[in-house]
Amino acid sequence: MAEPHFVRHGEAVPMDDTVFKSYAIHRWGKGILGLCANGDLGLVNPARPDDPPASLPQLLHNLSARGIDAPLILRVGAFLRRSLDDLNTTFARAIAANGYGGVYRGVFPIKVNQQAEVVDRIVEYGRPYGFGLEAGSKPELILALSRNLPEGALLICNGIKDAEYVRLGILARKAGINCCLVIESPGELNTVIAEARRLGEKPMLGVRIKLTRRVSGNWADSSGDRSTFGLTTKEVVDMLETLRAADMLDCLRLQHSHLGSQVPQIMDIRQAVDEACRFFTELRRLGAPLDYLDLGGGLGIDYTGEARATDNSMNYTLDEYCANIVETVRYAMDEAGQPHPTLVTESGRAIVAHSSMLIADILEASYFDRSEPVTPEGDDHHMLSDIAAITGYLTPRRVQECLNDAEYYREELRALFRRGVIDIEQVARAEQIFLYVVGRIKDLVTQSGDVPPEVREELNEHRDIYRANFSLFQSLPDVWAIDQVLPIAPLQRLDEAPTRRAVLSDITCDSDGKIAQFVLEDGIDNALPLHELRPAERYHIGVFLVGAYQETLGDLHNLFGDTNVVTVDFNDEGVLELQHEVEGDTVSEVLAAVEYEPRQCLDAFKAIVERAVRSGRINPGQRKILMNTYREALGGYTYYEHLHEEEAHG
């Protein structure tokens, strides 16, 4: 590489952060993003927070020079390390403050982000804390068994298990891996007992118990006694008797009681933990030698920075979460006269969400207003003059009337065109006049606080559309599937007030491929403030907190594949460096994933083109250009590719 580093930090200077704060970055960003002196959005080094941020646009420029273009997923190792440190040290503080007799041993659920670079860094950064992994399937178990977990770290085995899965778990423990098979159903228990007898080995077992407490939030169905996985109270009692009869009750060491996912309400967490403790103390009373209390997931991420109990936020801090769990378990165990267990959580979202961001460039914009007036021509229908005259009586008191008039005249003129009364040129002028009037109404609404809310609501129909170079279905599936709100902000010109309000459209040919909910300082808005695009300037946006689930759940809608992925980190001098790169899918790779052999596609197209040469439709030189272009496209990126300067002059 020509340059050893991506971004060096510069000098700190005072600056106006009004625009920066308008995207609520100071609330949801947890200090990982800052404002550069030139108005760029930058990455803040958690180990050296007083250093000026490392510019994201400069990083993208240096990546592009290396042939790595947006769209891309940017992972920051320092952010992942900080999340792991925060979780473990906060639990340690709560344990010390409450005089708790046990320890905390967390695990990362692989399903949240299965990418090797992520899992390997979690294992590395979690080593000082004895941090482990959770596998929810046989493939995930095979993956986890190949990682060099710290000695004693838990490998929790959840999900439906066949005999092979069970056999792997039992023998892995024999090999020194702290593997715990969690019983999810009565039938699974029979498989475990049969395999244990066949191998002549006793496994370490856990049991997943359905709590009756149902939490709130988007994933409420994963909690309560109607949840998919886990045993009912009667099934738990029967399981104890079955294990006792098989002389395996001593194998039952862990209770798993999943609290939920992205739980917004701290009271739900506390009450669910309290119920889990009742089961735990009762199982111990009945002879189960339980050592570990696994409380599953639940720790939320404040995607909006609102700090309240909504689907995309939560009304508690990490300190409060840890303190509530530790205190509740301590009280329950002390009351039952039992020793304090090792606490386990499977907090995947809280560990990885902040460490990744999706970066995309804006390809073009459709503006639903205009700044320059258009004058009706002499023989135009009188309604074009009527709509143009609206700006003459536009005042704050008459703004609703003006908007009503503009929409009325536009619809009437469209009807006249459909009936053949006016021609297409007049309709085109009418549309431009309408957009000019709407622009003046928008200006007035922006400047005046005394505007009816109905007008502001109606103007939402005239939001701009910015087309971004990404696939919602591949990179942000939760936005489409469950209306997940993710924070979004431009990466440049944050020293300049944005003048446009827009929704974002992806490059799929699907009307669902858009984002129309945005995190702003005043709450959730249906338009994102953006800057007007400048010719020949690359304008980038970042979608943040995407480390959890988005890479895992993405699909191949319109055959858009995985984006480029880059991992960066700060070195000991605080300089941002490239650590790891994964190229995004090529067209060939995506075609192969849906059962098209690229070579066969090439040969079939070659035959079609040769027939065109024989018929005289194209000449041999054109055939060569066409085939070369097809070959290059097969090996190219599935997303929009910009023509680099050397290509433009080549």
Beta strands, then each sheet from edge to edge (+ up, - down):
strand 1: 33-35
strand 2: 41-43
strand 3: 54-55
strand 4: 72-76
strand 5: 107-109
strand 6: 132-135
strand 7: 154-157
strand 8: 178-183
strand 9: 204-208
strand 10: 252-256
strand 11: 292-294
strand 12: 342-344
strand 13: 356-366
strand 14: 464-468
strand 15: 488-490
strand 16: 500-505
strand 17: 514-515
strand 18: 518-520
strand 19: 523-525
strand 20: 528-530
strand 21: 540-544
strand 22: 564-570
strand 23: 576-582
sheet 1: 1+ 2- 3+
sheet 2: 15+ 21- 13+ 4- 22- 23+
sheet 3: 5+ 6+ 7+ 8+ 9+ 10+ 11+ 12+
sheet 4: 15+ 21- 13+ 14- 16- 17+
sheet 5: 15+ 21- 13+ 14- 16- 20+
sheet 6: 18+ 19-
end
